[in-house]
Amino acid sequence: MKLRDSLWLSFHNLMLHKIRSILTSLGIIFGVGSVIAMLSISEGAKREALSQIESMGVDNILISTRRPPPAGKDVSENTNNSNMETYGLTERDRKHILRMDNVQSISTARNSRKSILRGTTRLDVSLFGVTLDFLNACRSDIVEGRWLSPVDGDRNVCVIGMGAKRSLFSITERDIVGRVIGVGDDAYVIVGILENLKGTTIDGVGSPNNGIFISKKASDAIYGKMSVERVNGRTQIEVVDYDTFIVKVMDVSYIDYTAKRIAAYLSKMHNDVKDWEMVVPLDILKQREQTQNIFTIVMSSIAGISLLVGGIGIMNIMLANVYERRKEIGTRRALGAQKGDIIRQFLFETIFLTSIGGSIGVALGLLIAKIVTQYANWPVAFSIWFIMLALLISAVIGIIFGTYPAWKAAQQNPIDVLRAE
């Protein structure tokens, strides 16, 4: 029998029992659907997480100031009415780290610790004094106006993030560049607006979108290193040189070695007082990739079990089908059909069942992923390779679990079958 005739006959036999064919394929449909949905959700979460980590810069080492525990505070003055603390990253630290091998540059930021108000409401916005290379270091872009420049000197000009803009101004206000904002007794002219589309979060700074940025020179001239705050009737004075170092390395392959050298230096110079913290985005990236890969393997294994169950169900139905169609098999053999023709017919029927079920399962998986995106607000990522893999697995399952029923059908003795019928 020609291959085309075998394919047509197999498809025709399946269409004679549509409901049974659909029910037989349910295991494959749900198995493939779960594979597509799980892989899409897992890949989407992986890309989102890795994108956020990469946005911090895989060639950067992030060091931030941390308030030390009470026992480790360097208390310069402590009376009933005031308390002065000196801690965190220093200018000496910056100069020493900058001289280390493999360190290309250091971008810095200092939080002024000034309250930003809109009316009487305190906003989740902070004022930072930053070096001029901070814009590139935090992976942000200027969407309106310009960034700080050397000609600004210590002038009262600032660049605000998109989040700060939304907090300080109403949504209907336009032409924000050139406007003046007040921070305590000081006023700043807005010269630019920046936006960070990658969701970058920097220790000691947070999201650049929620910041107001002035030059380090202006910050030194206006605020210095000391901040004064009234807390519970007491004057809280903090002296902090820097809140954040963004250390850019020359060679990423030696970043771990550089990070260990910096950590050893800071531990020694700060007398083992943990008033700093270090983050290496590249290490976090590697750890997150491993975690996501494990998660994907586990979820795929669970989905694979459902595919296995679906394949066993199909084999069971096809074996029952062989018994029901003994007369058909015997008649075809008596009319000259070879064992190979019988094997092809039943094998093609199984492959048709799994392939059609796989196609429906792909559509179901994409639908589930879309629903998850819409209602759970989880990121998903589709790949043509996922779809091709699912369809390939469906066809392979058809071959594996259809071979034995097809072989069983071909072993029927036509004389015995026709005599029994």
Summary of the structure (lengths in Angstrom):
residues: 421
radius of gyration: 34.0
end to end distance: 24.9
largest distance: 110.0
contacts: 1403
relative contact order: 0.20
helix: 54%
strand: 21%
